[in-house]
Amino acid sequence: MDELYQIIEQKIKASGYPREISGAKVYNDICDQIEGKENGEYLLLSKFEDDVVFEYHITVKDEEFNLGILTMKAPEGVFEVDFDAE
């Protein structure tokens, strides 16, 4: 899991997001958000910090999920990561 957390952190930092970020916190936030959801595509919002909103574009499948796009809206700007892009 540590490798997955690092990938999440690296992609977020590469987007220019200026704040400290924990891949584990992002992953766990997603898991909390999709708990109990049926298969399908979702746009989920999370107030990640007091002044930061994370917008997750997620596809939920039987035993997994795919985070397609993550948009982070902060006072410093809007930052976007396309996790499906190579």
Buried (B, 14 or more C-beta within 10 A) or exposed (E): EEEEBEEBBEBBBEBEBEEEBEBBEBBEBBEEBBEEEEEEEBEBEBEBEEEBBBBBBBBBEEEEBEBBBBBBBBEEEEBBBBBEEE
